[in-house]
Amino acid sequence: MTSRQLSKLAARVGFWLLVTLIVVIAVFPFYYAIKTSFTPSGDLFRVELWPTRATLANYVQIFSQRSFLQAIFNSILVATSVVFIALLLGITASYALGRVRFRGRTSVLLIILGVSMFPQVAVLSGLFEVIRALNLYNNPGGLILSYTIFTLPFTVWVLTTFMRQLPLELEEAAIMDGATPWVTITKVFLPLMWPAMATTGLLAFIAAWNEFLFALTFTLTDSQRTVPVAIALLSGGSAYELPWAPIMAASVVVTVPLVVLVIIFQRRIVSGLTAGAVKG
């Protein structure tokens, strides 16, 4: 084996070792969470790669709490509502910003992008006053409103960029057939925008599902809290005990739907892009 072949082999081995290291670093926290969720509380501080006494008691404990089940329902309600509203408003706004020419269109897009850059804590007090004035405190409507405000700018920006790439001939043909703007959006553009809508909808769902600051500030009772707050407020047998195992079990439970959604939407995105490429 020549020195050139040895250098190529060493480079390939080094590359795969680096890839393996990155995968281990990225996956290990999830593995540790799953491992801890099946570990009895008395064995948490033992150094072992796999629990010697696996148990489902932690999952039984969290599902036996009605407040946790209610929190899951609240998160599903809020996240799905945010996705629906953000996509509905985003697709109509993207049509106006991407297909209709008017003065100040670029400025509007820059303002929309600038709004999405504001940190949550910067508008927390002002948004709290708005929600209290609208009588939405300790109500899912307050979370839906606040989450929509922060997810809508990104949704509009992405959908507008995608809308601009669609052929102008499609819109002209629809206008010649007498289609109204709403019919053009729903019948012509909407089937072609599923990849972008799937991506933005997934990101909006994840943002609403994982959000903690607004959920902690705008809710007061267990019946209105979402999953992140419910997990943070899990208590142990005493004020000095932090229930790591039930917390990890709850984290695994709320992470599984996100993984499933990512897999489903990833397939739709790939199939949509492939179909568009085949069509020409």
TORZATI-183074 format. One line per 8 residues: number of its first residue (from 1); for each residue y, z, x of N, C-alpha, C. Coordinates in steps of 0.1 Angstrom, whole numbers. Layout:
NUM	Y Z X Y Z X Y Z X ~ ...
END
This chain:
1	-12 0 8 0 0 0 12 0 9 ~ 21 -9 7 33 -11 15 43 0 11 ~ 53 1 20 64 11 17 72 7 5 ~ 74 -6 2 81 -9 -10 73 -5 -23 ~ 60 -7 -23 52 -2 -34 52 13 -35 ~ 52 20 -24 53 34 -25 66 39 -30 ~ 77 32 -27 90 36 -32 91 34 -47 ~ 85 23 -52 85 20 -66 76 30 -73
9	65 34 -68 56 44 -74 63 57 -74 ~ 70 61 -63 77 74 -63 88 74 -73 ~ 95 63 -75 106 62 -84 101 63 -99 ~ 89 56 -101 84 57 -115 79 71 -118 ~ 72 78 -108 67 91 -110 79 101 -112 ~ 90 99 -104 101 107 -106 108 105 -119 ~ 108 93 -124 114 90 -137 107 97 -148 ~ 93 96 -148 86 102 -159 86 118 -158
17	87 123 -146 88 137 -144 101 142 -150 ~ 112 134 -148 125 138 -154 124 137 -169 ~ 118 126 -174 116 125 -189 109 137 -195 ~ 98 140 -188 90 152 -192 98 165 -193 ~ 106 167 -182 114 179 -181 124 179 -193 ~ 130 168 -196 140 167 -207 133 170 -220 ~ 122 164 -222 114 166 -235 110 181 -236 ~ 106 187 -226 102 201 -226 114 210 -230
25	125 207 -223 137 215 -225 142 214 -240 ~ 141 201 -245 146 199 -259 136 204 -269 ~ 123 204 -267 113 207 -277 110 222 -277 ~ 111 229 -265 107 242 -264 114 252 -274 ~ 127 251 -276 133 260 -286 126 259 -300 ~ 123 247 -304 116 245 -317 102 251 -317 ~ 95 248 -306 82 254 -305 82 269 -305 ~ 92 275 -298 93 290 -298 96 295 -312
33	105 288 -319 108 292 -333 95 292 -341 ~ 87 282 -341 75 281 -348 65 292 -344 ~ 64 294 -331 55 304 -326 59 318 -330 ~ 72 321 -330 77 334 -334 75 336 -349 ~ 76 325 -357 74 327 -371 60 331 -375 ~ 50 328 -366 37 332 -369 32 344 -361 ~ 42 351 -355 38 363 -346 42 375 -354 ~ 33 385 -354 36 398 -360 48 405 -353
41	56 412 -360 68 418 -354 64 427 -342 ~ 53 434 -342 49 442 -330 46 435 -318 ~ 43 421 -319 39 414 -307 50 404 -302 ~ 62 406 -307 73 396 -304 76 397 -289 ~ 75 409 -283 80 410 -269 69 409 -259 ~ 57 404 -263 47 400 -254 49 386 -249 ~ 47 384 -236 49 371 -230 36 363 -232 ~ 36 354 -241 24 345 -243 28 332 -250
49	21 322 -246 25 308 -251 20 306 -266 ~ 11 314 -270 6 312 -284 2 326 -289 ~ 6 329 -301 3 343 -307 -12 345 -308 ~ -16 356 -302 -31 360 -303 -35 364 -317 ~ -25 369 -324 -28 373 -338 -18 366 -347 ~ -21 354 -351 -12 346 -360 -13 352 -374 ~ -1 352 -380 0 357 -394 10 350 -402 ~ 7 350 -415 17 343 -425 25 354 -432
57	25 366 -427 32 377 -433 47 374 -433 ~ 52 368 -423 67 365 -422 71 355 -433 ~ 63 345 -435 66 336 -446 65 342 -460 ~ 55 350 -461 53 357 -474 65 366 -477 ~ 70 373 -466 81 382 -468 94 374 -472 ~ 97 363 -466 109 356 -470 108 349 -484 ~ 96 344 -487 94 338 -500 93 348 -512 ~ 90 361 -508 90 371 -518 104 376 -522
65	114 372 -514 128 376 -517 134 365 -526 ~ 138 369 -538 143 360 -548 157 354 -543 ~ 164 362 -535 177 358 -530 175 346 -521 ~ 165 346 -513 162 334 -504 159 322 -511 ~ 151 323 -522 147 311 -530 160 306 -537 ~ 168 315 -541 181 311 -548 190 304 -538 ~ 190 309 -525 198 303 -515 193 288 -512 ~ 180 286 -512 175 273 -510 180 263 -521
73	179 268 -533 183 260 -545 198 257 -544 ~ 206 267 -540 221 265 -538 224 254 -528 ~ 216 255 -516 219 245 -506 215 231 -510 ~ 204 230 -517 200 217 -522 210 211 -532 ~ 215 220 -541 225 216 -551 238 212 -544 ~ 243 220 -535 256 217 -528 254 204 -519 ~ 244 203 -511 242 192 -502 241 179 -509 ~ 232 178 -520 231 166 -527 243 162 -534
81	251 172 -540 263 169 -546 273 163 -536 ~ 274 169 -525 283 164 -514 280 150 -510 ~ 267 147 -508 263 133 -505 267 123 -516 ~ 264 127 -528 267 117 -539 282 115 -540 ~ 290 125 -540 305 123 -541 310 116 -529 ~ 306 120 -517 311 113 -505 307 98 -504 ~ 295 95 -508 291 81 -508 299 73 -519 ~ 300 79 -531 307 72 -542 322 70 -538
89	329 80 -533 342 78 -529 343 69 -517 ~ 334 71 -508 334 63 -495 332 49 -497 ~ 323 45 -506 320 30 -508 332 23 -514 ~ 339 30 -524 351 24 -530 363 24 -521 ~ 364 35 -513 375 35 -503 373 25 -492 ~ 361 23 -488 358 13 -477 360 -1 -482 ~ 358 -4 -495 361 -17 -500 376 -20 -500 ~ 384 -10 -504 399 -11 -504 404 -12 -489
97	398 -5 -480 403 -5 -466 398 -16 -458 ~ 386 -21 -462 379 -31 -454 381 -45 -459 ~ 384 -47 -472 384 -60 -477 398 -64 -483 ~ 406 -54 -487 419 -56 -493 430 -55 -482 ~ 438 -64 -481 449 -64 -471 462 -58 -477 ~ 467 -48 -471 479 -42 -475 486 -36 -463 ~ 499 -34 -465 507 -28 -454 503 -13 -452 ~ 501 -10 -439 498 4 -436 483 7 -436
105	475 -3 -437 460 -1 -437 455 6 -425 ~ 460 1 -413 455 7 -401 460 22 -400 ~ 472 25 -404 477 38 -404 469 48 -413 ~ 465 42 -424 456 51 -433 443 54 -426 ~ 437 44 -420 425 47 -413 426 57 -401 ~ 437 56 -394 440 66 -383 442 80 -389 ~ 449 80 -400 451 94 -407 437 99 -411 ~ 429 91 -417 416 95 -421 408 100 -409
113	408 93 -398 401 97 -386 407 110 -381 ~ 420 112 -381 427 124 -376 423 136 -384 ~ 422 134 -397 418 146 -406 404 151 -402 ~ 395 142 -399 381 146 -395 381 154 -382 ~ 391 154 -374 392 160 -361 396 175 -362 ~ 402 179 -374 407 193 -375 395 202 -375 ~ 395 213 -368 385 223 -368 385 231 -381 ~ 374 236 -385 373 242 -398 382 255 -399
121	382 262 -388 389 275 -388 404 273 -389 ~ 409 261 -386 423 258 -386 428 257 -401 ~ 419 253 -410 423 251 -424 416 261 -433 ~ 410 271 -427 402 281 -435 411 288 -445 ~ 422 294 -440 431 302 -449 437 294 -460 ~ 442 282 -456 448 273 -466 438 269 -477 ~ 426 265 -472 416 260 -482 411 272 -490 ~ 411 284 -485 407 296 -493 417 298 -505
129	430 296 -502 440 297 -512 438 286 -523 ~ 435 274 -519 433 263 -528 421 266 -537 ~ 410 271 -531 398 274 -539 400 285 -548 ~ 408 295 -544 410 307 -553 420 302 -564 ~ 429 293 -562 438 288 -572 431 280 -582 ~ 420 273 -578 412 265 -587 401 273 -594 ~ 401 286 -591 391 295 -597 376 290 -593 ~ 375 286 -580 362 282 -575 356 291 -565
137	362 303 -563 357 313 -554 343 318 -559 ~ 334 320 -550 320 324 -553 314 315 -563 ~ 316 302 -561 311 292 -570 306 280 -562 ~ 295 273 -565 291 262 -558 301 251 -557 ~ 310 250 -567 320 240 -567 330 241 -556 ~ 333 254 -551 341 256 -540 335 250 -527 ~ 322 252 -525 316 247 -513 315 232 -514 ~ 312 226 -526 312 212 -527 325 206 -524
145	336 212 -529 349 207 -526 352 207 -511 ~ 350 219 -505 353 220 -491 345 211 -482 ~ 332 210 -485 323 202 -477 327 187 -478 ~ 330 183 -490 334 169 -493 347 165 -485 ~ 356 175 -484 369 172 -477 366 169 -462 ~ 356 176 -457 353 174 -442 343 162 -440 ~ 335 159 -449 325 148 -447 331 134 -451 ~ 340 134 -461 345 122 -466 352 113 -455
153	361 119 -447 367 110 -437 358 102 -428 ~ 347 109 -423 338 102 -415 330 92 -423 ~ 327 95 -435 320 85 -444 328 73 -446 ~ 341 75 -449 350 63 -451 351 55 -439 ~ 352 61 -427 354 54 -415 342 46 -412 ~ 330 51 -413 318 44 -409 316 32 -419 ~ 317 35 -432 315 25 -442 326 14 -442 ~ 338 17 -438 348 7 -437 345 -2 -425
161	341 3 -414 337 -5 -403 325 -14 -406 ~ 316 -9 -414 304 -18 -418 309 -28 -428 ~ 318 -24 -437 323 -33 -448 330 -45 -441 ~ 337 -43 -431 345 -54 -424 335 -64 -418 ~ 323 -61 -415 314 -70 -408 307 -79 -418 ~ 308 -76 -431 301 -84 -441 308 -98 -442 ~ 301 -108 -445 307 -122 -445 317 -123 -457 ~ 328 -129 -454 338 -131 -465 333 -141 -476
169	324 -150 -472 319 -159 -482 312 -153 -494 ~ 306 -141 -491 299 -134 -502 309 -129 -513 ~ 320 -124 -508 331 -119 -518 337 -131 -525 ~ 339 -142 -518 346 -154 -524 336 -160 -534 ~ 324 -160 -532 314 -165 -541 314 -157 -554 ~ 314 -143 -552 314 -134 -563 327 -136 -572 ~ 338 -138 -565 351 -140 -573 350 -153 -580 ~ 345 -164 -574 344 -176 -581 335 -175 -594
177	325 -166 -593 316 -164 -605 322 -155 -615 ~ 334 -150 -612 341 -142 -622 338 -127 -621 ~ 333 -122 -610 329 -108 -608 341 -100 -606 ~ 342 -88 -611 352 -79 -609 350 -72 -596 ~ 360 -65 -590 358 -57 -578 347 -47 -579 ~ 345 -41 -590 334 -31 -591 320 -38 -591 ~ 319 -49 -598 307 -57 -598 304 -62 -584 ~ 315 -66 -577 313 -71 -563 308 -60 -554
185	313 -48 -556 309 -37 -547 294 -33 -550 ~ 291 -32 -563 277 -27 -567 266 -37 -566 ~ 270 -50 -569 260 -60 -570 258 -69 -557 ~ 269 -70 -549 270 -78 -538 269 -70 -525 ~ 278 -61 -523 279 -53 -511 270 -41 -510 ~ 267 -35 -521 259 -23 -520 245 -25 -515 ~ 238 -36 -519 225 -38 -513 225 -40 -498 ~ 236 -46 -493 237 -49 -479 241 -37 -471
193	246 -26 -477 252 -15 -470 242 -3 -470 ~ 230 -5 -474 221 7 -474 219 13 -461 ~ 218 5 -450 216 11 -437 228 21 -433 ~ 240 16 -435 252 25 -433 252 37 -442 ~ 249 34 -455 249 45 -465 239 56 -462 ~ 227 51 -457 216 60 -454 220 69 -442 ~ 227 63 -432 231 70 -420 242 81 -424 ~ 252 76 -431 263 85 -434 259 96 -444
201	250 92 -454 245 102 -463 236 112 -457 ~ 228 108 -447 220 118 -439 229 128 -432 ~ 239 122 -425 248 131 -417 256 140 -426 ~ 260 136 -438 267 144 -447 258 155 -452 ~ 245 152 -455 236 162 -460 233 172 -450 ~ 231 168 -437 228 178 -426 240 187 -424 ~ 253 181 -425 265 189 -423 266 200 -434 ~ 263 195 -446 265 205 -458 253 215 -458
209	241 211 -453 230 220 -453 231 231 -442 ~ 237 227 -431 238 237 -420 251 244 -419 ~ 261 241 -428 274 247 -426 274 262 -429 ~ 281 270 -421 280 285 -422 294 291 -425 ~ 304 286 -419 317 293 -420 323 293 -434 ~ 323 282 -440 328 281 -454 319 288 -464 ~ 306 287 -462 296 293 -470 298 308 -470 ~ 301 314 -458 302 328 -457 315 333 -463
217	326 325 -462 339 328 -466 341 327 -481 ~ 335 316 -487 338 313 -501 328 318 -510 ~ 318 325 -506 308 331 -515 307 346 -512 ~ 303 353 -523 303 368 -522 290 374 -526 ~ 283 368 -535 270 374 -540 258 366 -535 ~ 247 372 -536 234 366 -532 231 354 -540 ~ 235 354 -553 232 343 -562 239 330 -559 ~ 250 331 -551 258 319 -548 257 315 -533
225	251 323 -525 250 320 -511 241 308 -508 ~ 243 302 -497 235 291 -492 225 296 -481 ~ 216 287 -477 206 291 -467 211 297 -454 ~ 221 291 -447 225 297 -435 230 311 -436 ~ 238 314 -446 243 327 -448 231 337 -452 ~ 222 332 -460 211 340 -464 202 344 -452 ~ 200 335 -443 193 338 -430 200 348 -422 ~ 214 346 -421 221 355 -412 221 369 -418
233	220 371 -431 220 384 -437 207 390 -440 ~ 196 384 -434 183 390 -435 183 403 -428 ~ 178 414 -434 178 427 -428 164 432 -425 ~ 163 441 -416 150 446 -412 147 459 -420 ~ 137 467 -414 134 479 -421 144 490 -420 ~ 154 489 -410 164 498 -408 177 491 -404 ~ 188 498 -403 200 492 -398 200 488 -384 ~ 191 493 -376 190 490 -362 179 480 -358
241	173 474 -368 162 465 -366 167 451 -370 ~ 165 441 -361 168 427 -363 155 420 -365 ~ 152 415 -377 139 409 -380 138 395 -375 ~ 135 394 -362 134 381 -356 124 372 -362 ~ 112 377 -365 101 369 -370 104 363 -384 ~ 109 371 -393 113 365 -406 124 355 -405 ~ 134 358 -396 145 349 -394 140 335 -389 ~ 130 335 -379 124 323 -374 116 316 -385
249	109 324 -393 102 318 -404 111 311 -414 ~ 122 317 -417 132 311 -426 138 299 -420 ~ 141 299 -407 146 288 -400 137 276 -400 ~ 124 278 -398 114 268 -399 114 261 -413 ~ 114 270 -423 114 265 -436 126 256 -440 ~ 137 259 -435 149 251 -439 151 239 -429 ~ 143 239 -418 144 228 -409 135 217 -413 ~ 124 220 -419 114 210 -423 120 199 -432
257	128 203 -442 133 192 -451 142 182 -443 ~ 150 187 -433 158 179 -425 150 169 -417 ~ 139 174 -411 130 165 -403 124 154 -412 ~ 120 158 -424 114 148 -433 125 138 -437 ~ 137 142 -440 147 133 -444 151 123 -432 ~ 151 129 -420 154 120 -408 143 109 -407 ~ 130 113 -409 119 103 -408 120 93 -419 ~ 123 97 -431 124 88 -442 136 78 -440
265	148 83 -437 159 75 -436 158 66 -423 ~ 152 71 -413 150 63 -401 142 50 -404 ~ 132 51 -412 124 40 -416 132 30 -424 ~ 140 35 -433 148 27 -442 159 19 -434 ~ 165 27 -424 175 20 -416 169 9 -408 ~ 157 11 -401 151 1 -393 147 -11 -402 ~ 141 -8 -414 137 -19 -423 149 -27 -428 ~ 160 -20 -431 171 -27 -435 178 -36 -425
273	178 -31 -413 184 -39 -402 175 -51 -399 ~ 162 -49 -399 152 -60 -397 153 -70 -407 ~ 154 -66 -420 155 -76 -431 168 -84 -430 ~ 179 -77 -426 192 -84 -425 191 -94 -413 ~ 184 -91 -403 183 -100 -391 174 -112 -395 ~ 164 -110 -403 155 -121 -407 162 -131 -416 ~ 171 -125 -425 178 -133 -434 188 -142 -428 ~ 191 -139 -416 200 -148 -409 213 -142 -404
END
